[in-house]
Amino acid sequence: MKLAAIDIGSNAIRFQVSTVLDKGPRVLFKKLEYVRFPLRLGHDVFSTGRISDKSIEKFKKLMKTYKLLIELYEVDEYMFCATSAMRESENGAELAKEVQEELGITIEIIDGHREAELINKAIASYLTDQTYLHIDVGGGSTELNLYTKGKKIKTRSFKVGSVRVLEHHDLPVMWEDMEHWVKENVKREYGKVTAVGTGGNISKIFELAMLKPHRQMSLKKVKEIKEMIEKLTLEERIYQLQMNPDRADVIIPASDIYMKVMEWATAKYIMVPEVGLKDGMLNHLLEKRQQQQKLNFS
């Protein structure tokens, strides 16, 4: 079975096709194709409230390309999800309707809770019955999820994201709201809190820390990597650290978000499971497919 997930974010649009290997106790997703296109919808939306005509033209070409890849790979199930940039734009719903009419593609513009719910499907297998604060930093928003004793007990989405902060469209009240939420909900009686980080920026920081897979990264190490990156120019980050240009400028504001949340929660370590929204979407598609098969056999 082949599944495809298209994550339409504020900083980039990701496309992944995976084949499902369901031969044992654990289902595995083998990646067949991954494309990350740096179309920064958040730049338009957080500045003007709308997706520009130039971005719309590129967006439609990209959706057409992804549709062709879905057909070429003979994908069984697929899902297109758009997050903060499209849901906040004045013309996001209109653009989704045009794509539906012109290409036959349905784009789900999801809210923060739905986004967190899908990412939860991807990280659930990495968690035990301890206390975790999941921090997912995107271009336009940050989703926080609190887990204790194996259950998610709190979730909240905040309009603080790497592109939004980079372009100074964040407000002090947004940061204060996030700080208040963390300090109010991460209670002492839950014991030691471990952060769980998802998003391309924390994955890059983990890679630069050169830790072994599945090791936890200390807050001190995150700060060290951030300070090392900060000393480099954008060109040096691209050539010396092998960063994409659209990663090189947002990695510092993104790292600030992770660090602040960890400090507020008194979390000294962060796990980086290398999964995100697209992985949650693939899990969702698999569950949907399995449910359909059960109904067909019943």
JOTA-V722398 format. One record per pair of residues at least 12 apart in sequence whose ideal C-beta (glycine too) atoms are under 7 Angstrom apart, sorted by the first residue. I is the first residue (numbers start at 1). GAP is how many residues later the second one is. D is the distance in whole Angstrom. If there is no record, write none. Layout:
BEGIN
i = <I/I>
gap = <GAP/GAP>
d = <D/D>
END
This chain:
BEGIN
i = <1/1/1/1/2/2/2/2/2/2/3/3/3/3/3/3/3/3/3/4/4/4/4/4/5/5/5/5/6/6/7/7/7/7/8/8/8/8/8/8/9/9/9/10/10/10/10/10/10/10/10/10/10/11/11/11/11/11/11/11/12/12/12/12/12/13/13/13/14/14/15/15/15/16/16/16/16/17/17/17/17/17/18/18/18/18/19/20/27/29/32/33/33/37/38/38/39/39/39/39/40/40/41/41/41/42/42/42/42/42/43/43/45/45/45/46/46/46/46/46/47/49/49/50/50/50/51/51/51/51/56/59/60/63/63/63/64/67/67/77/77/77/79/79/79/80/80/80/80/81/81/81/81/82/82/82/83/83/83/83/83/84/84/84/84/85/85/86/87/87/88/92/93/96/112/112/112/113/113/115/115/116/116/116/116/118/118/118/118/119/119/119/119/119/119/120/120/120/121/121/121/122/122/122/122/122/123/123/123/123/126/126/127/129/129/130/131/131/131/131/131/131/132/132/132/133/133/133/133/133/133/134/134/135/135/135/135/135/136/136/137/137/137/137/137/137/137/137/138/138/139/139/139/140/140/140/141/141/141/141/141/142/142/142/142/143/144/144/144/144/146/146/148/154/156/158/158/158/159/160/160/160/160/162/162/162/162/163/165/166/166/166/179/182/182/182/183/186/193/193/193/194/194/194/194/195/195/195/195/195/196/196/196/197/197/197/198/198/199/199/200/201/201/201/201/201/202/202/203/203/204/204/204/205/205/205/206/208/208/209/209/216/216/216/217/217/217/218/218/219/219/219/222/222/222/222/223/226/226/229/229/230/234/234/258>
gap = <18/19/75/288/15/17/71/72/73/74/15/17/72/73/74/75/279/282/283/12/13/66/71/74/74/273/276/277/60/74/74/270/271/274/72/73/74/75/78/99/74/129/130/31/32/73/74/75/128/129/130/151/153/29/31/128/151/152/235/239/24/25/26/27/234/24/26/49/22/264/20/51/54/15/17/18/262/15/16/52/56/58/12/13/14/264/13/266/259/253/41/36/40/25/206/208/16/19/20/23/123/206/14/44/45/43/97/98/121/122/120/124/40/43/44/94/117/118/121/123/120/40/41/39/40/41/38/40/41/44/39/36/39/36/40/42/39/36/38/208/211/212/202/205/206/25/26/27/28/27/29/196/200/25/27/28/27/32/55/57/58/54/56/57/77/54/55/23/22/24/52/17/16/13/29/31/45/42/44/28/162/27/29/39/41/159/162/163/166/17/24/79/157/158/161/25/32/160/159/162/163/153/154/157/158/161/73/75/150/152/145/147/20/20/21/64/16/17/59/60/61/62/15/62/64/13/53/60/62/132/134/13/62/60/61/62/123/126/62/63/24/25/62/64/65/117/120/121/23/61/22/23/24/21/23/24/16/17/18/19/20/16/18/19/115/14/12/37/38/117/39/40/42/31/25/16/19/20/15/14/15/18/97/39/88/91/92/87/88/83/84/87/85/79/82/83/81/79/72/73/74/22/73/75/77/67/70/72/74/75/74/75/77/61/73/75/77/78/55/77/47/46/49/50/53/54/56/70/69/71/39/43/47/17/20/50/66/17/33/12/16/53/54/55/52/53/55/50/51/40/43/49/33/36/37/48/36/26/29/22/23/22/14/15/12>
d = <7/5/5/7/6/5/6/6/5/5/6/6/7/7/5/7/5/5/6/7/5/5/5/4/6/4/4/5/6/4/6/5/5/7/7/7/4/7/6/7/6/6/6/6/3/7/5/4/6/3/4/6/5/6/6/3/7/5/6/6/5/6/5/7/6/5/5/6/5/5/4/5/7/6/7/5/5/5/4/7/5/6/6/5/6/6/6/6/7/6/6/7/7/6/6/4/7/6/6/6/6/6/6/4/7/4/4/5/4/7/7/7/5/6/4/7/7/5/6/4/7/7/5/6/5/5/5/6/7/6/6/7/7/5/6/6/6/6/6/5/7/6/5/7/6/6/7/5/7/5/5/7/6/5/5/7/6/6/6/7/7/6/3/4/7/7/5/5/5/7/7/6/7/6/6/6/2/6/7/6/6/4/5/5/7/6/4/6/6/6/7/6/7/6/5/6/6/7/4/4/6/4/7/4/4/6/6/7/6/6/7/5/6/5/4/7/7/5/4/6/7/5/4/5/5/6/6/6/5/5/6/7/4/6/7/5/6/5/5/6/7/6/5/6/7/5/5/6/5/6/5/5/4/4/6/5/5/6/6/7/5/5/5/6/6/5/5/7/7/7/6/6/5/5/6/6/7/5/5/5/6/6/6/6/4/5/4/6/4/6/5/5/5/6/4/5/6/4/5/6/5/7/6/6/6/5/7/4/7/4/7/5/7/6/5/5/6/5/7/6/6/7/7/5/4/7/6/5/6/6/7/6/6/6/5/6/4/5/7/5/6/4/7/5/7/5/6/6/6/7/5/6/6/6/6/7/6/7/4/6/6/6/5/6/7>
END
